[in-house]
Amino acid sequence: MRFLEVDGLGQVSRVGLGTWQFGSREWGYGEDYATGPARDIVRRARELGVTLFDTAEVYGFGRSEKILGEALGGERSSVVVASKIFPVAPFPAVVRNRFEGSARRLQLERIPLYQVHQANPVVPDSITMTGMGELLREERIGAVGVSNYSLERWQAADAALGRPVVSNQVQFSLASAGPLTDLVPFAEREGRVVIAYSPLAQGLLGGRYSATHRPGGVRAMNPLFGTENLRRAEPLLALLREVAAAHDATPAQVALAWLLGLPRVVVIPGASTVAQLESNVAAADLALTDAQQTDLTAAAREFRPQSSARTLVDEVRSRFDGARSRFDGARSRFGV
């Protein structure tokens, strides 16, 4: 495992564990999940050197925090647990109240990294960070982070807090490479951290799917898995497979290794099984060549997915064309 030194947090593993799925039925949560797979995954993560565990109060309406706290057991105070407040009316008293709820579910007196889940479009950070600053001064939290913030808003949060906001958790992968432009250079320059969530683009970068083999379930609702976007992603996926073959690795491991090849970036992929966790963690030991890193970066920049609205129109058209084709075939068979 590789680590980053982060102010207020100490050593943070470059590969962490995202636990959104722990509390969400659409990602496999069930009555037996908390005492079975979740504990097995967390236990194995600790054996492999993972120290960063990310959750949020909105994941499963608090279930993820509760499951994670129980799964960590006696080690919960010796790792970097990161949780998030969803900023509805994030006034200081509300921030404190919501922190206490998360701490109780996690069974922690002190949460190492407490993050604002997304920027509130109405309430300025000068208000939100007042509450976060109080928790920081009282040492109820180790550091303040944000999530889904632009660079400008991250810097505004810095100014409002009066000290560094150490991290920004954003959607970041080869299929969503926007943070390369500004957030990564800022983090490198200022000694901050970019935490990449959805680093495998919900499985797109695993290389299993294509325009002719689309996923079902929750992923089917993601515009990224629309027929046109899967077609556009094929050059990137082909390169991933090529690099993976050269390293005797999987495309998913290469996608994670690319992120880990960037300065001050950590990844928090989810894992539904111990085997998936082990595969993700193994990416920390995969060193891409400079040429491979460069080629993947170029491919990521060239991938421009279609907008959600356009994807919806195309999907409706595709379904209509398919139905019409089946109808025409039926008419032909029956001579109508």
Backbone hydrogen bonds, N-H to C=O, Kabsch-Sander energy under -0.5 kcal/mol:
donor,donor_aa,acceptor,acceptor_aa,energy
4,L,12,V,-2.5
6,V,4,L,-0.6
6,V,10,G,-2.6
9,L,6,V,-2.2
10,G,6,V,-2.3
12,V,4,L,-3.1
14,R,2,R,-3.3
16,G,14,R,-0.6
16,G,267,V,-3.6
17,L,52,L,-2.2
18,G,269,P,-1.8
19,T,54,D,-1.9
22,F,19,T,-1.0
23,G,19,T,-0.6
23,G,20,W,-1.0
24,S,21,Q,-0.9
25,R,23,G,-0.6
27,W,24,S,-1.5
28,G,25,R,-1.7
29,Y,24,S,-2.0
33,Y,30,G,-1.2
34,A,30,G,-0.6
36,G,32,D,-0.7
36,G,33,Y,-0.8
38,A,33,Y,-2.1
40,D,36,G,-2.1
41,I,37,P,-2.7
42,V,38,A,-2.4
43,R,39,R,-2.6
44,R,40,D,-2.2
45,A,41,I,-2.2
46,R,42,V,-2.1
47,E,43,R,-1.8
48,L,44,R,-1.7
49,G,46,R,-1.4
50,V,45,A,-2.6
53,F,51,T,-0.6
53,F,80,V,-2.4
54,D,17,L,-2.5
55,T,82,A,-3.0
57,E,84,K,-1.9
59,Y,56,A,-0.9
60,G,58,V,-0.9
61,F,58,V,-1.4
62,G,57,E,-0.5
62,G,59,Y,-0.6
63,R,60,G,-1.4
64,S,59,Y,-1.9
66,K,62,G,-2.0
67,I,63,R,-3.0
68,L,64,S,-2.8
69,G,65,E,-2.7
70,E,66,K,-2.1
71,A,67,I,-2.5
72,L,68,L,-2.4
73,G,69,G,-1.2
75,E,72,L,-2.1
76,R,73,G,-1.7
78,S,75,E,-1.9
80,V,51,T,-3.0
81,V,79,V,-1.1
82,A,53,F,-3.0
82,A,80,V,-0.5
83,S,113,L,-2.1
85,I,115,Q,-2.8
88,V,86,F,-2.4
89,A,87,P,-0.7
91,F,89,A,-2.3
94,V,91,F,-0.9
95,V,91,F,-2.7
96,R,92,P,-2.2
97,N,93,A,-2.1
98,R,94,V,-2.8
99,F,95,V,-2.3
100,E,96,R,-2.4
101,G,97,N,-1.6
102,S,98,R,-2.1
103,A,99,F,-3.1
104,R,100,E,-2.2
105,R,101,G,-2.1
106,L,102,S,-2.5
107,Q,103,A,-1.0
108,L,103,A,-2.6
111,I,140,R,-2.1
113,L,81,V,-2.0
114,Y,143,A,-2.2
115,Q,83,S,-2.5
115,Q,113,L,-0.5
116,V,145,G,-1.8
117,H,85,I,-2.9
117,H,115,Q,-0.6
119,A,148,N,-0.5
127,I,124,P,-1.4
128,T,124,P,-1.5
129,M,125,D,-3.0
130,T,127,I,-0.7
131,G,127,I,-1.1
131,G,128,T,-0.6
132,M,128,T,-1.7
133,G,129,M,-2.7
134,E,130,T,-1.7
135,L,131,G,-1.7
136,L,132,M,-2.0
137,R,133,G,-2.6
138,E,134,E,-1.8
139,E,136,L,-1.3
140,R,135,L,-2.6
141,I,135,L,-1.0
142,G,111,I,-1.4
143,A,112,P,-1.4
145,G,114,Y,-2.2
146,V,167,S,-2.3
147,S,116,V,-1.4
148,N,169,Q,-2.8
154,W,150,S,-2.4
155,Q,151,L,-2.5
156,A,152,E,-1.8
157,A,153,R,-2.2
158,D,154,W,-2.1
159,A,155,Q,-2.1
160,A,156,A,-2.3
161,L,157,A,-2.5
162,G,158,D,-2.2
163,R,158,D,-0.8
166,V,144,V,-1.4
166,V,164,P,-0.8
167,S,144,V,-0.6
168,N,193,V,-1.9
169,Q,146,V,-2.5
170,V,168,N,-0.6
170,V,195,I,-2.2
172,F,197,Y,-1.8
173,S,176,S,-1.4
176,S,173,S,-1.2
180,L,177,A,-1.9
181,T,178,G,-2.0
182,D,178,G,-0.5
184,V,179,P,-2.5
186,F,182,D,-2.0
187,A,183,L,-2.6
188,E,184,V,-2.5
189,R,185,P,-2.5
190,E,186,F,-2.6
191,G,187,A,-1.1
192,R,187,A,-1.8
193,V,166,V,-2.0
194,V,264,R,-2.6
195,I,168,N,-1.9
195,I,193,V,-0.6
196,A,194,V,-0.7
196,A,266,V,-3.2
197,Y,170,V,-2.5
197,Y,195,I,-0.8
201,A,198,S,-1.9
203,G,200,L,-1.0
204,L,201,A,-1.8
205,L,200,L,-1.9
206,G,203,G,-1.5
207,G,204,L,-1.4
208,R,203,G,-0.5
210,S,213,H,-1.8
213,H,210,S,-1.3
219,R,216,G,-0.7
220,A,216,G,-0.6
220,A,217,G,-0.8
221,M,218,V,-1.7
222,N,219,R,-1.8
225,F,222,N,-2.3
226,G,223,P,-2.0
230,L,226,G,-2.5
231,R,227,T,-1.8
232,R,228,E,-2.4
233,A,229,N,-1.8
234,E,230,L,-0.6
234,E,231,R,-1.0
237,L,233,A,-2.6
238,A,234,E,-2.8
239,L,235,P,-1.8
240,L,236,L,-2.2
241,R,237,L,-2.3
242,E,238,A,-2.0
243,V,239,L,-2.7
244,A,240,L,-2.6
245,A,241,R,-2.3
246,A,242,E,-1.6
247,H,243,V,-1.1
247,H,244,A,-0.6
248,D,244,A,-0.6
248,D,245,A,-0.7
249,A,244,A,-2.7
254,V,250,T,-1.9
255,A,251,P,-2.5
256,L,252,A,-2.0
257,A,253,Q,-2.6
258,W,254,V,-2.4
259,L,255,A,-1.3
260,L,256,L,-2.3
261,G,257,A,-1.1
262,L,259,L,-1.7
265,V,262,L,-0.9
266,V,194,V,-2.3
267,V,14,R,-2.7
268,I,196,A,-2.1
277,L,273,T,-1.9
278,E,274,V,-2.7
279,S,275,A,-2.1
280,N,276,Q,-2.3
281,V,277,L,-2.7
282,A,278,E,-1.9
283,A,279,S,-0.6
283,A,280,N,-1.2
284,A,281,V,-1.9
285,D,282,A,-1.6
286,L,283,A,-1.4
287,A,285,D,-0.7
288,L,286,L,-0.7
293,Q,289,T,-2.6
294,T,290,D,-2.4
295,D,291,A,-2.7
296,L,292,Q,-2.5
297,T,293,Q,-2.0
298,A,294,T,-2.3
299,A,295,D,-2.3
300,A,296,L,-2.4
301,R,297,T,-2.2
302,E,298,A,-1.7
303,F,299,A,-1.2
304,R,302,E,-0.6
311,T,307,S,-2.5
312,L,308,S,-2.3
313,V,309,A,-2.0
314,D,310,R,-2.4
315,E,311,T,-2.6
316,V,312,L,-2.4
317,R,313,V,-2.4
318,S,314,D,-2.8
319,R,315,E,-2.7
320,F,316,V,-2.5
321,D,317,R,-3.0
322,G,318,S,-2.3
323,A,319,R,-2.4
324,R,320,F,-2.8
325,S,321,D,-2.4
326,R,322,G,-2.2
327,F,323,A,-2.4
328,D,324,R,-3.0
329,G,325,S,-2.3
330,A,326,R,-2.2
331,R,327,F,-2.5
332,S,328,D,-2.3
333,R,329,G,-2.3
334,F,330,A,-2.1
335,G,332,S,-0.9
336,V,331,R,-2.7
